[in-house]
Amino acid sequence: MPRIVSIIPPESKGTATLSTGTKVLLDNGEYLQHVNKITLVAEPGQPWKAIIEVHPTNQEQIDALLTDLEVVKRNEAFNR
């Protein structure tokens, strides 16, 4: 069962980063397909949560487990 490992926003072209083109990377190297919406939720004293709404056609069960959260600047994320 693949796990979600990263949410990758598209490169911004000097303006606000648009949501269109955001990718959800799975640990098997594939991307989650047919993602309709990603919502990040923050509650005081709790880790960030991602709610990902999909209509999958290429996946079976997917487990999402957030064990480590690393915050990087947008420019640094594209150089990884």
N, C-alpha and C positions, 0 to 999 in steps of 0.2 A: 504494500500500500504506500503510494508516494505521499510525502509531506510537503507542505508549502514552506519554502525556505526564503523567499524574497518577493517583495512587491517593488517593481522597477518602473518609476515614472519615465515618460518620454523626455528627451532632451528639450530644454526650453530654448527658444531662439531669441533671448534677450527680453522676453516678456514673461508674463505669468505662465507657469507650467499648466498645460491643459491636461485633462484626464484622458482624452482620447489617445490611445497608443500605450497606455500603462499595461505592463505585463506582470503576470503572477508566475514565478518560477517554482517548479517542483524539484524535489531532491533527486529525481531520476533524469534531470536535464530537460524535461519537456515543459511546455508552458500550459497552464490551465486555459482552456478555450471557452469562448462564449461567456466571458465575464461581463455582467451587466452593470454592477455597482460594487464599489468598495467604500466602506464606511469605517473610519478610524474613530474609536471611542476612548475617551480618557475620563477616569473617575478619580477623585482625590485618594491618594494612597494606594492606588491599584496600577498594575501595568497596562500599557496600551492594549486595546483589543481591535482586531480587524474583523469586520463582518463582510464577507465576500458573497455576493449573489451571482449565481451562475446557472446556465442551462447547459450542463456538460453533455458532450457527445463522445468524447474520447477518454473518459476516465471512469474508473470504478470508484470504490470508496477512497476518500482522501482525508487524512488526518492533519489537522493544523495544530501545531504545538509550539508555543513561543517559550523558549528556554533562555535565550540570550537576546537582548535588544541592544543594538549598537546604533547610535545616532551619528550620522556623518553629514557634512555639508554637501549640498546638491552637487557641486562641481567635483568633489572627491568621489561620489558614488559612481560617476561615469568612468572613472579611471581605475576601477577595480577589475 
